[in-house]
Amino acid sequence: MQGALWIGVGAMVALVGVSGLAEWRRGRRRDLDRVGWMPWTFIQIMALLLAIVGAALALKAG
């Protein structure tokens, strides 16, 4: 169980990195009218929250 939780935490941390990079790219776009439709900041915050909760559960399980 603990290993699966750590794998989930790793996946959420990777998603935090990817969504941070995507938001950074969106902020530096050349065409200001092409905003996009993905809420990268919200995805980043939720993934970070899930990573924290998952790490806490993994530490408690171990």
Phi and psi in radians as a Rosetta constraint file:
Dihedral C 1 N 2 CA 2 C 2 CIRCULARHARMONIC -1.124 0.35
Dihedral N 2 CA 2 C 2 N 3 CIRCULARHARMONIC -0.666 0.35
Dihedral C 2 N 3 CA 3 C 3 CIRCULARHARMONIC -1.113 0.35
Dihedral N 3 CA 3 C 3 N 4 CIRCULARHARMONIC -0.696 0.35
Dihedral C 3 N 4 CA 4 C 4 CIRCULARHARMONIC -1.139 0.35
Dihedral N 4 CA 4 C 4 N 5 CIRCULARHARMONIC -0.643 0.35
Dihedral C 4 N 5 CA 5 C 5 CIRCULARHARMONIC -1.148 0.35
Dihedral N 5 CA 5 C 5 N 6 CIRCULARHARMONIC -0.711 0.35
Dihedral C 5 N 6 CA 6 C 6 CIRCULARHARMONIC -1.182 0.35
Dihedral N 6 CA 6 C 6 N 7 CIRCULARHARMONIC -0.585 0.35
Dihedral C 6 N 7 CA 7 C 7 CIRCULARHARMONIC -1.126 0.35
Dihedral N 7 CA 7 C 7 N 8 CIRCULARHARMONIC -0.732 0.35
Dihedral C 7 N 8 CA 8 C 8 CIRCULARHARMONIC -1.103 0.35
Dihedral N 8 CA 8 C 8 N 9 CIRCULARHARMONIC -0.689 0.35
Dihedral C 8 N 9 CA 9 C 9 CIRCULARHARMONIC -1.102 0.35
Dihedral N 9 CA 9 C 9 N 10 CIRCULARHARMONIC -0.748 0.35
Dihedral C 9 N 10 CA 10 C 10 CIRCULARHARMONIC -1.086 0.35
Dihedral N 10 CA 10 C 10 N 11 CIRCULARHARMONIC -0.693 0.35
Dihedral C 10 N 11 CA 11 C 11 CIRCULARHARMONIC -1.135 0.35
Dihedral N 11 CA 11 C 11 N 12 CIRCULARHARMONIC -0.705 0.35
Dihedral C 11 N 12 CA 12 C 12 CIRCULARHARMONIC -1.190 0.35
Dihedral N 12 CA 12 C 12 N 13 CIRCULARHARMONIC -0.662 0.35
Dihedral C 12 N 13 CA 13 C 13 CIRCULARHARMONIC -1.130 0.35
Dihedral N 13 CA 13 C 13 N 14 CIRCULARHARMONIC -0.690 0.35
Dihedral C 13 N 14 CA 14 C 14 CIRCULARHARMONIC -1.102 0.35
Dihedral N 14 CA 14 C 14 N 15 CIRCULARHARMONIC -0.708 0.35
Dihedral C 14 N 15 CA 15 C 15 CIRCULARHARMONIC -1.139 0.35
Dihedral N 15 CA 15 C 15 N 16 CIRCULARHARMONIC -0.629 0.35
Dihedral C 15 N 16 CA 16 C 16 CIRCULARHARMONIC -1.047 0.35
Dihedral N 16 CA 16 C 16 N 17 CIRCULARHARMONIC -0.771 0.35
Dihedral C 16 N 17 CA 17 C 17 CIRCULARHARMONIC -1.138 0.35
Dihedral N 17 CA 17 C 17 N 18 CIRCULARHARMONIC -0.774 0.35
Dihedral C 17 N 18 CA 18 C 18 CIRCULARHARMONIC -1.126 0.35
Dihedral N 18 CA 18 C 18 N 19 CIRCULARHARMONIC -0.771 0.35
Dihedral C 18 N 19 CA 19 C 19 CIRCULARHARMONIC -1.225 0.35
Dihedral N 19 CA 19 C 19 N 20 CIRCULARHARMONIC -0.561 0.35
Dihedral C 19 N 20 CA 20 C 20 CIRCULARHARMONIC -1.128 0.35
Dihedral N 20 CA 20 C 20 N 21 CIRCULARHARMONIC -0.736 0.35
Dihedral C 20 N 21 CA 21 C 21 CIRCULARHARMONIC -1.123 0.35
Dihedral N 21 CA 21 C 21 N 22 CIRCULARHARMONIC -0.723 0.35
Dihedral C 21 N 22 CA 22 C 22 CIRCULARHARMONIC -1.135 0.35
Dihedral N 22 CA 22 C 22 N 23 CIRCULARHARMONIC -0.692 0.35
Dihedral C 22 N 23 CA 23 C 23 CIRCULARHARMONIC -1.178 0.35
Dihedral N 23 CA 23 C 23 N 24 CIRCULARHARMONIC -0.658 0.35
Dihedral C 23 N 24 CA 24 C 24 CIRCULARHARMONIC -1.114 0.35
Dihedral N 24 CA 24 C 24 N 25 CIRCULARHARMONIC -0.758 0.35
Dihedral C 24 N 25 CA 25 C 25 CIRCULARHARMONIC -1.115 0.35
Dihedral N 25 CA 25 C 25 N 26 CIRCULARHARMONIC -0.677 0.35
Dihedral C 25 N 26 CA 26 C 26 CIRCULARHARMONIC -1.135 0.35
Dihedral N 26 CA 26 C 26 N 27 CIRCULARHARMONIC -0.618 0.35
Dihedral C 26 N 27 CA 27 C 27 CIRCULARHARMONIC -1.232 0.35
Dihedral N 27 CA 27 C 27 N 28 CIRCULARHARMONIC -0.394 0.35
Dihedral C 27 N 28 CA 28 C 28 CIRCULARHARMONIC -1.819 0.35
Dihedral N 28 CA 28 C 28 N 29 CIRCULARHARMONIC 0.293 0.35
Dihedral C 28 N 29 CA 29 C 29 CIRCULARHARMONIC -1.188 0.35
Dihedral N 29 CA 29 C 29 N 30 CIRCULARHARMONIC 2.644 0.35
Dihedral C 29 N 30 CA 30 C 30 CIRCULARHARMONIC -1.396 0.35
Dihedral N 30 CA 30 C 30 N 31 CIRCULARHARMONIC -0.770 0.35
Dihedral C 30 N 31 CA 31 C 31 CIRCULARHARMONIC -1.623 0.35
Dihedral N 31 CA 31 C 31 N 32 CIRCULARHARMONIC 1.833 0.35
Dihedral C 31 N 32 CA 32 C 32 CIRCULARHARMONIC -1.175 0.35
Dihedral N 32 CA 32 C 32 N 33 CIRCULARHARMONIC -0.281 0.35
Dihedral C 32 N 33 CA 33 C 33 CIRCULARHARMONIC -1.418 0.35
Dihedral N 33 CA 33 C 33 N 34 CIRCULARHARMONIC -0.249 0.35
Dihedral C 33 N 34 CA 34 C 34 CIRCULARHARMONIC -1.668 0.35
Dihedral N 34 CA 34 C 34 N 35 CIRCULARHARMONIC 1.357 0.35
Dihedral C 34 N 35 CA 35 C 35 CIRCULARHARMONIC -1.331 0.35
Dihedral N 35 CA 35 C 35 N 36 CIRCULARHARMONIC -0.724 0.35
Dihedral C 35 N 36 CA 36 C 36 CIRCULARHARMONIC 1.689 0.35
Dihedral N 36 CA 36 C 36 N 37 CIRCULARHARMONIC 3.053 0.35
Dihedral C 36 N 37 CA 37 C 37 CIRCULARHARMONIC -2.180 0.35
Dihedral N 37 CA 37 C 37 N 38 CIRCULARHARMONIC -0.046 0.35
Dihedral C 37 N 38 CA 38 C 38 CIRCULARHARMONIC -1.508 0.35
Dihedral N 38 CA 38 C 38 N 39 CIRCULARHARMONIC 2.245 0.35
Dihedral C 38 N 39 CA 39 C 39 CIRCULARHARMONIC -1.440 0.35
Dihedral N 39 CA 39 C 39 N 40 CIRCULARHARMONIC 1.356 0.35
Dihedral C 39 N 40 CA 40 C 40 CIRCULARHARMONIC -1.089 0.35
Dihedral N 40 CA 40 C 40 N 41 CIRCULARHARMONIC -0.642 0.35
Dihedral C 40 N 41 CA 41 C 41 CIRCULARHARMONIC -1.136 0.35
Dihedral N 41 CA 41 C 41 N 42 CIRCULARHARMONIC -0.753 0.35
Dihedral C 41 N 42 CA 42 C 42 CIRCULARHARMONIC -1.112 0.35
Dihedral N 42 CA 42 C 42 N 43 CIRCULARHARMONIC -0.734 0.35
Dihedral C 42 N 43 CA 43 C 43 CIRCULARHARMONIC -1.092 0.35
Dihedral N 43 CA 43 C 43 N 44 CIRCULARHARMONIC -0.717 0.35
Dihedral C 43 N 44 CA 44 C 44 CIRCULARHARMONIC -1.127 0.35
Dihedral N 44 CA 44 C 44 N 45 CIRCULARHARMONIC -0.755 0.35
Dihedral C 44 N 45 CA 45 C 45 CIRCULARHARMONIC -1.160 0.35
Dihedral N 45 CA 45 C 45 N 46 CIRCULARHARMONIC -0.765 0.35
Dihedral C 45 N 46 CA 46 C 46 CIRCULARHARMONIC -1.157 0.35
Dihedral N 46 CA 46 C 46 N 47 CIRCULARHARMONIC -0.692 0.35
Dihedral C 46 N 47 CA 47 C 47 CIRCULARHARMONIC -1.153 0.35
Dihedral N 47 CA 47 C 47 N 48 CIRCULARHARMONIC -0.675 0.35
Dihedral C 47 N 48 CA 48 C 48 CIRCULARHARMONIC -1.144 0.35
Dihedral N 48 CA 48 C 48 N 49 CIRCULARHARMONIC -0.729 0.35
Dihedral C 48 N 49 CA 49 C 49 CIRCULARHARMONIC -1.094 0.35
Dihedral N 49 CA 49 C 49 N 50 CIRCULARHARMONIC -0.773 0.35
Dihedral C 49 N 50 CA 50 C 50 CIRCULARHARMONIC -1.137 0.35
Dihedral N 50 CA 50 C 50 N 51 CIRCULARHARMONIC -0.619 0.35
Dihedral C 50 N 51 CA 51 C 51 CIRCULARHARMONIC -1.144 0.35
Dihedral N 51 CA 51 C 51 N 52 CIRCULARHARMONIC -0.720 0.35
Dihedral C 51 N 52 CA 52 C 52 CIRCULARHARMONIC -1.142 0.35
Dihedral N 52 CA 52 C 52 N 53 CIRCULARHARMONIC -0.805 0.35
Dihedral C 52 N 53 CA 53 C 53 CIRCULARHARMONIC -1.117 0.35
Dihedral N 53 CA 53 C 53 N 54 CIRCULARHARMONIC -0.753 0.35
Dihedral C 53 N 54 CA 54 C 54 CIRCULARHARMONIC -1.107 0.35
Dihedral N 54 CA 54 C 54 N 55 CIRCULARHARMONIC -0.698 0.35
Dihedral C 54 N 55 CA 55 C 55 CIRCULARHARMONIC -1.149 0.35
Dihedral N 55 CA 55 C 55 N 56 CIRCULARHARMONIC -0.700 0.35
Dihedral C 55 N 56 CA 56 C 56 CIRCULARHARMONIC -1.110 0.35
Dihedral N 56 CA 56 C 56 N 57 CIRCULARHARMONIC -0.726 0.35
Dihedral C 56 N 57 CA 57 C 57 CIRCULARHARMONIC -1.179 0.35
Dihedral N 57 CA 57 C 57 N 58 CIRCULARHARMONIC -0.669 0.35
Dihedral C 57 N 58 CA 58 C 58 CIRCULARHARMONIC -1.162 0.35
Dihedral N 58 CA 58 C 58 N 59 CIRCULARHARMONIC -0.686 0.35
Dihedral C 58 N 59 CA 59 C 59 CIRCULARHARMONIC -1.186 0.35
Dihedral N 59 CA 59 C 59 N 60 CIRCULARHARMONIC -0.655 0.35
Dihedral C 59 N 60 CA 60 C 60 CIRCULARHARMONIC -1.220 0.35
Dihedral N 60 CA 60 C 60 N 61 CIRCULARHARMONIC -0.594 0.35
Dihedral C 60 N 61 CA 61 C 61 CIRCULARHARMONIC -1.262 0.35
Dihedral N 61 CA 61 C 61 N 62 CIRCULARHARMONIC -0.420 0.35
